[in-house]
Amino acid sequence: MTAPSAPFYARAERERGRLRMTKTTLTERSGIGRVTYDRLETQTGHARPATIRAIADVLGIDAEEAYDLAGIGTAAPPRRPTTSRLPAASSVEEALVAALRQRLPDVEGATIARVLSTTADLLQSSADLLHDQEGRTS
């Protein structure tokens, strides 16, 4: 069985290649996890409209076409903010960074950032899995 989002993934990959954009750049700009993006090619459930919209926006793919390719209809959700348009760090984020630097004084900031990014990807993937499971049971 072909994944419902596989045609959208194929189109996104063509656009990404045309733009000479890495998957890392695409996922950072769209604000989604790398695992979430890669799963579009194989997942058995439908992708979330916000995920499709975020990727389409970054790649310049028309939203209606993107939803059609992803097999999720034409209901256009609002645009999801991308990393390049996110507001400045909140006081909570600043406090977290300060606490991490205090507790891990010998660890480079780039290393901490990679760990946080991987953790965020795992959390997003877990949320997507739960979403897929809920979709199958309802």
C-alpha positions in Angstrom: 0.0 0.0 0.0 1.3 3.4 -1.0 1.5 6.0 1.8 -1.2 8.6 1.3 1.3 11.5 1.5 3.9 9.8 -0.9 2.8 11.9 -3.9 3.3 15.1 -1.9 6.6 13.8 -0.6 7.8 13.1 -4.2 6.8 16.6 -5.3 8.5 18.2 -2.3 11.7 16.3 -3.0 11.6 17.5 -6.6 11.2 21.1 -5.5 13.8 20.7 -2.7 16.3 19.4 -5.3 15.4 22.2 -7.8 16.0 24.7 -5.0 19.2 22.9 -4.0 18.0 22.9 -0.4 19.1 20.2 2.1 16.5 18.3 4.1 17.9 19.9 7.2 17.3 23.4 5.8 13.8 22.5 4.7 12.8 21.1 8.1 14.4 24.0 10.0 12.6 26.5 7.8 9.3 24.7 7.9 9.5 24.1 11.7 8.9 20.3 11.4 11.1 17.4 12.5 13.3 15.6 10.0 11.8 12.3 11.0 8.3 13.8 10.4 9.3 14.9 6.9 10.9 11.5 6.0 7.9 9.7 7.3 5.6 11.4 4.7 7.0 8.9 2.1 6.0 5.8 4.1 3.5 6.5 6.9 0.2 4.6 6.6 -1.9 7.5 8.0 -2.6 10.9 6.6 -0.2 13.8 7.4 -1.5 16.7 9.4 -2.6 19.6 7.2 -0.3 22.0 9.1 2.7 19.8 8.3 1.9 19.8 4.6 1.2 23.5 4.6 4.5 24.3 6.4 6.5 22.3 3.9 4.5 23.7 0.9 5.1 27.3 2.0 8.8 26.8 2.3 9.0 25.1 -1.1 6.6 27.5 -2.9 4.1 24.7 -3.7 0.5 25.9 -3.9 -1.4 24.9 -0.7 -4.4 23.4 -2.6 -2.1 21.3 -4.8 -0.2 20.2 -1.7 -3.3 19.0 0.1 -4.5 17.2 -3.0 -1.1 15.4 -3.4 -1.1 14.5 0.3 -4.6 13.1 0.1 -6.1 15.3 2.8 -8.6 17.4 0.9 -8.7 21.2 0.4 -9.3 22.6 3.8 -6.6 25.2 4.2 -5.4 25.6 7.8 -3.7 28.8 8.8 0.0 29.2 7.9 2.3 27.8 10.6 5.1 30.2 11.6 8.4 29.1 10.2 11.7 29.3 12.0 12.7 32.4 10.0 9.6 34.2 11.2 9.5 33.1 14.9 9.5 35.7 17.6 12.6 36.4 19.7 13.2 33.9 22.5 10.8 34.2 25.4 12.0 34.6 29.0 11.2 30.9 29.5 13.5 29.9 26.7 16.2 32.3 28.0 15.9 30.8 31.5 16.2 27.3 30.1 19.3 28.2 28.2 20.8 29.8 31.2 20.0 26.8 33.4 21.5 24.4 30.8 24.7 26.5 30.6 24.9 26.6 34.4 24.5 22.8 34.8 26.6 21.9 31.8 29.4 24.5 31.9 31.9 22.3 30.0 29.6 21.4 27.2 29.7 23.6 24.0 26.5 25.4 23.1 26.4 23.7 19.7 26.4 20.3 21.4 23.5 21.3 23.7 21.6 22.7 20.7 22.0 19.3 18.8 20.7 17.4 21.8 17.7 19.8 22.1 17.0 19.5 18.4 17.1 15.7 18.5 14.8 15.8 21.5 12.4 18.1 19.7 12.4 15.7 16.7 11.7 12.8 19.0 8.8 14.6 20.7 7.4 15.7 17.3 7.6 12.1 16.0 5.9 10.8 19.1 3.1 13.4 18.7 2.7 12.4 15.1 2.6 8.7 16.0 -0.1 9.4 18.6 -2.0 11.5 16.0 -1.8 8.6 13.5 -3.0 6.1 16.1 -5.9 8.3 17.1 -6.8 8.6 13.4 -6.9 4.9 13.0 -9.1 4.3 16.1 -11.7 7.0 15.4 
